Amino acid sequence: MPDVRLASPQGRWILFTTVLGSGMALLDSTVVNVALPRIGEDLDADLAALQWTVNAYLVTLAGLILLGGALGDRYGRRRVFVVGVLWFAAASLLCGIAPDEGVLIAARALQGAGGALLTPGSLALIQASFHPDDRGRAVGLWSGLGGIGAAVGPFLGGWLVDGPGWRWVFLINVPLALLCAPVAVRHVPESSGTRAEGRFDVFGAALGAVALALVTYALIGAGDGSPLVVVSAVAGLAAAVGFVLVEKRRPDPMMPLEIFASRQFSAVNGVTLCVYAAFGGFFFLAALQLQVVVGWSALAAGTALLPTTALMLLLSARSGELADRIGPRLPLTVGPLLSAAGVLLMLRVGPDASYAADVLPALLVLGLGMVTLVAPLTAAVLASVETTRAGLASGVNNAAARAAGLLAVAALPLLAGMGPEAFRQPDAFDAAFDRAMLLCAGVLVIGAVLAAATVRRPAPGCRRPECRTHGSVAVPPLEADPRRGSGVA
């Protein structure tokens, strides 16, 4: 039985290194959006390259994160965590010195693979190391401190972009990793899962990542109408079908399809796809709108987005407690509607917009919507399956959230009519941004309707999440599988 106490020096070191490791991956999911206009100017990149700068990271992270958790279970969570940290640092260095957009995109894909190794291990190490009496508090601190990192991300990204330059958005990971890895080796006990038999579902993971990459490529390049785009779309759909068939036939699949036999689980994941697609598209375009159209600096744009994460840090735990009392159906219906209202308020944000009168009200309403729905969504996922499948359920939901975000970043500019040079043309970008916000609001309303029609109150005594403080909509807190001690964060 794990016996490290939170108040001990070793306990504090474990918490420090797990927060630092997961924080690096979380930071890169929040700071890069702010840097996109400057990256485009410096590398003479078009909008498609900026989309890939975001999505190359998400493709490998979403496609490989469940496999990363399984590798930690088999070969040792600390070992795989440290490898992931160093891998992430090396890829970040490559991002920081990238001479052109092609190298940057490739390095971002490598970053995502490193994140898939280190991110599951951060929560799993806490679950496997701390005494049961301290575990809940340790997980809560991990979640809350990670949320603070998410809140600081846009501000830090803006400061780096306006100061030493956008390359330091990536280079800052190198010293953090060189601090994190030795601490993990020295102070974190090694652990592994109780199940060490069976083969890894490498083929399934590869098919999933390839399907996401090809569909994303087809969506981003659809405006060109080239034969390669059509071939990519067909191949991506074929890879997706192949992934389903492989997962159906394998004796020990990465994603057992029978988990979707739970109607509640399928419904909640449908809501997840809607809300995280809208949020992913919103935050990608909002950072550009504030800089390209409103004319703010990267620091001002990053700071402007802080209210949403601040509200989640302050109120998400209370939202989770309320959902425990009244059930998830009402929060998962009201939350997307509030978020849709906040997104629609962004239609007022144009040239010479006022922060107090135009931007802040939209972000406050959007933040309240996020607070209302994110914590109950996590709880509803866990409550929809047996306790022994809590880790699997939350991992699948996390992958679904990331996949929804990356597909939205790929598809939304196309659907809104943004051309390759849109971010260099304020008037054209402003008009397309308004169309994109209408689309995001519509997807959120669909999520609300789906929740109202399908989500039901869980049975008494169902599993509740230990992570109750949410600091970033990009990375919902997840649970460890009690059979294996692994988790995905």
N, C-alpha and C positions, 0 to 999 in steps of 0.2 A: 504494500500500500504506500502511495506517495506520502512523505512526511515533512516536506519543507514548509515552514511557517512563514506567513507573509511578513511578519515583523522582524524576521531574522535578516542578517546581511545577505545571505544567499538568496532569500526570497526577494529582496529588493533588487538584487542584480538580475534575477530571472525576469522580473517584471520590466526592468529597464531595457534589457536586450530584446525582449519580445515586442515591446512597444516601439523601440527604435527600428527593428527589422520590418515589422508590418507597416510602420509609419512611412518608410521610404517608398514602398509600393503605393500606399495611399496618397502620398504627397505627389507622386508623378501622375496620378489620375486626376488631380485637381489643379496643378500649377501649369500644365502644358497649354490648356486652352487660352490662358492669358497671354502666353508667349507667341501664339500663332501668327498674328499680323507681322511681328518683327521677324519671325522665321521666314515668312513669305517674302518680305522685302530683302532680307540678307541673302537668301538662297535663290531668289528670283523664281519662287515656286508658285504654281497656280492653286486654285481652291482644292482640286483633287489631291494634290500632294499634301495639303494641310489636313484634309480628311484622313488620309493614310497615316499621317503623323500621329493622329489619335487612335485610329483603328488597328494599325499594325500591332500595337501594344495589347489592345483588347482582344484581338483574335487569338493570339497565343495564350494569353492569360485565361480567357474563358474556355478555350479548347483543352487546356492541359491542367487546369487547377485540380480536378478530381484525381487525375493521375499523380500529381505532385503529392497529394495527401497519402495515396497508397504507397508511393515510394518511401515516404517517411515512416509509415507503419512497418514496412519490410526491412529497410536498411538502417533505421534509426532516425528519430525525428530531429535530434540535434544535428546529426551529420548532414542530413538533407537540407535543414534550415541554413546551416553555415555555407554549404555549397550554393544554395540559392542566393544568399546575401552577396557572396563574392562574384557569382555570375552576374547578378544585377548590377554590381559596381562596375564590372568590366564592360557590360553593355552600356551603362550610363556614360562611361568615359568615351566609348565609341560615339555615342550620340553627341557628346560635347565637342568632339573634334571633327565631326562629319563635314566633309568638304562640299557635299551636295545633297540634294533631297533624297536620292536613291540610297545613299549610305545611311542617312538619318532614318529612313523608313525601315531598312533592314535591321539597324541597331535597335529600333523601337520594338521590333518583333522579338529580338533576342532578350530585350528587357522584360517583355511579357512572359517569356519562358522562365526567366529567373524568378519573376514574381510568382509564377505558378509553383515553384519549388519552396520559396520562403514563406509565402502567405499562409498556406494551411498549417505549417509548423508552428507559427507564432501562438495561435490559440491552443493547438494540441500540446505544446510544451507546458503551458500553464495547467491544462487539465491533467497532464501526466505527472507534474512535479509537486503541486501544492497539496497539503493536507486537506481532506474533504471539508473540514470546518472553515478553512480559509479560501477554498476554491471559488465560491460565489463572489466574494469580495474582490479577489484577484482578477477574475474575469470582468467584473464591473469596472475596476480601475483600468484594466487593459482597454476596454471599450471606450471609456470616457476620455482617457489620455489620447487614444487614437483619434477620437473625435476632435479634440483640441488641435491635433496635427492637421486634420482635414480643414478646420476653420482657418488655421494660419496659412494653409497652402496658397490660396489665391493672393493674399497679401504679400507673402514671401516671394511668390512668382513674379508679381508686379514689381516689387522692389529690385529683384535680381535683373529683370528685363530692362528696367529703366536705369539701373546702375551698371554693374559689370557686364551685363549683356545676357541674351537669352541662353547662351551655351551653359551658363552657370546654373540654370534650372536643372540640368542633368549632372553637371560636374559636382554639385554639392553632395550628391549621393556617395561619392568616392570616400571622402573622409568619414562620413557617417558609417559606411560599411566597414572601414578599417578600424573603427571603434567597436562596432557591434560584434563582429566575428570573434575577436579574441576574448571578449567578455563571455560570449556564449560557450566557447570551448572551455574556459576556466571555471565558470560558475554554474552552468546549466547541466543537470544530470541527463545522461542518455536514456532513452526509452524507446520502446517499439510496441507495435500492436500484438495482440494475442494470437492473431491469425497470420501465419507466415507462409502458408501453403498457397497453391494456385499460381496461375500465370497472370502477369499484368495484361490489362486490356489496352496494349499499346496501339493495336490496329484500330480499335474503336476510338481512342483519343485522337489518333491521326486523322481518321475520317471526319470526326467532328470539327477539328480545326480546319481541315481542307475545305469542308463544306462552307464554313463561315467565311473563309478567305475568298473563295470563288464567288459566292453570292455577293459579298461586299464589293469585290472588284467589278462585278457586273452592274451593281447599283451605282457605284461612283462613276463608271465609264459609260453609263447608258446613254448619256447625251451625245456621245460620238456616233453611235449607231454602227460601230465596226463589227465585222463578223466575229472577232475575238471576244467581244462582250457577250454575244449570243452563245458562243461555245462555252464561255465561263459560266453563264447562267445555267445552261443545261447540265454541265459537269458538276456544278455546285449542288443542284437538286438531286442529281444521281448520287453524289457523295452523301447527301443527307439521307436518302433512301437506304444506301448501303450501311450507314451508321445504325439506322433503326434495325435493319436485318441482323447485323453483327451483334448488337446488344440483345436482340431477341433470342439468338441461338447460342450465345456463349454460356457456359455453366457458371461463370463468376464475372458478370459484366460490370463495367464501370458505372453504368446507369441502368439498373434493372427496370424494365418497362412495366413490370407488374405494379410498381409503386403508383402508376397513374390510374390504376383500377379504383383508387380512392377518388370519388367525384369531388370531394372537398379539396384535395390536394391539386387536382387538375384545375379546378376553378380558381384557387388562389394563385396558381402559377399563371393562369390567363390574366388575372388582374395585374400580376407582377410584370408581365410582358407589356401591358398597356402603359402603366405608370412609369416604368423605367425607360421605355422608349421615349416617352414625352420628356422626361427629365434629362435624358442623355442629349436629345436634340436641343432642348432649351439651353442648357449650360454651354454647349458647344457654340451656339449662335449668339447667345447673350454677350459673352465676352468679346466677340467680334463686333457686335452692334455698338457696344459702348465705346469701342476704340475707333472703328471705321466711320460710323455715322455721327455719334455724339461728339467724337473728337477727344476723348479723355486719354490720358496716359495709361500704360499698362498697370501702374501702381494704383491709380484711381479706379480703374475697371475692376481690378482684383479686390480692392477694399470694398467696393460697392456691393459685391456679392456676399459679403460676410453675414448679413442678417439671417439668411436661410440656415446656415450651419449654426449660428449662435442660438437661434430658436430651437433647433433640434437638440443641441447640447443641454439647454435649460429645461425643456419641457417633454422630451421624448419618454423619459421614465414614467412621468405622470400619465402620459397618454397610454402607455402600456398597462398601467394599473387600472385606468378607466376601462380599457378594453377587456380586462379580466372580469370586471363587474358586469358590463353590459353586453359582452360578446363582440366579435370582430365585424359583424355585418354593417352596423351603422358607421363606425369609423372608416371602413373601407369603401363606403358609399359617399360619405360626406367629405372625406379627405381628398379624393380626386376632383370632386366638384369645386372645393376651395382652391385647389391647385390650378384648376382650369380658369377660375376667376382671376387668379394672380397672373397667369400667362396672358390672358386677354388684356389685363391692365398694362402689359408691356407694349401694347399697340400705341400707347401714348408717348413712348420713348423714341424720339427722333432727333433731328439736329437741334442743338442748343437746349436739350432737355434739362430740366431741373432735377437734381437728385432727390430733394425733399418732397417735391410735388409730383414727380413722375416715376422715378425709379424705386424709391424706398417703399411707397405703398404697394407696388406690385410685388416686391420681394417679401414684404411682411405677410401679405395674403398667401403667397406661394409657400413661404416657410411654415405658416400655420397649417396649410394643407398637408405638407410633408410630415409635420409633427403628428397630425391626426392619423395618418395612414401607415407610416413606416413601421413603428413598433408593433401595432396590431397585426401587420402583415407577417412579420417574423413569427409572432406567437401563433397565428393561424396556420402557418406552414407546419410548425412542430405539432400542433394539435390535430392535424389531419391524418397522421400516420401513427403506427405503433411506436412505443418508446424505443424499441431496438433499432428503428430506422430513422431516428431523429437526425443523426449526422448526415445520412444520405439525403434525406429530404431537404435539409437546409443547404447542403452542397449543390443539389440540383437547382434549387431556387436561386442561389447566388449566381450560378452559371447562366440561368435564364435571364436574370437581371442584367448581367454584363453583355450577353448576346443581344438583348433588346436595345441596349444603349448603343452598341457599335453599329447595328443595322439602321438605327435611327440617324446616326451621324452620316451613314452612307446614303440613305434614301431621302432625307429631308431636304437637302439642297436641290436635289433633282426635282422633287415634287413641288418645291417652292419656286422653281424656275431660275435658280442661281447659275450664272455662267461661270466659266473658268476664271475670269478676272473680276468677279463680282466684289470681292473684298477690297479691290482697288478703286471701285466706283461707288461712292457713298449713296447716291440717289438710287441706283439700281439695287444695291444691297438692302437699303431701307425698305423698299417696296417688297422685295422677296422675303425679308425678315417678317413683315406683317403677315404675309401668306403662311409662312412657316408657323407663326404663333397660333394662327387659326387652326392649322392642322394638329399642333400639339394639344390645344384645348379640346379638339374633337376626340382625339385618342383618349384623353383623360376622362371625358364624359362616357366613352364606351367602357372604360374600366369601371367607372362608378355604376353603370347599368348592369354590367356583368356581376359585380359584387352584390348588388341588391337582389339580383335574380338567383344567385347560386350559392353564396356563402351562408353558412348556418352556424349557430352557436355550438362550440365544441362540447363534448361530453365532460362531466365533472371529473376532476382528477387527472386530466390530460397533462402532458409535459409542457412546462413553461420555459421560456428562454432565460438563461442566466445573464445574457447581455441585454441590459435594459436602457443603456444610454447610447443613443445614435448620434454620431457627429457628422456623418456624410451619407447622403443618399446613394452615393456610388458604391458603397461597400456595406451591405446590411450585415450586422453581427450574426454569427452562426454558432451552432452547438457542436460539441464533440459527440461522436458515436459511442455510446457507453460500452459497446462490445469491443471496440478497438481503440478507444481513446483518441481518435483523430478528429480533427475539426478543420473547417475551412473558414477563413475570415474574410 
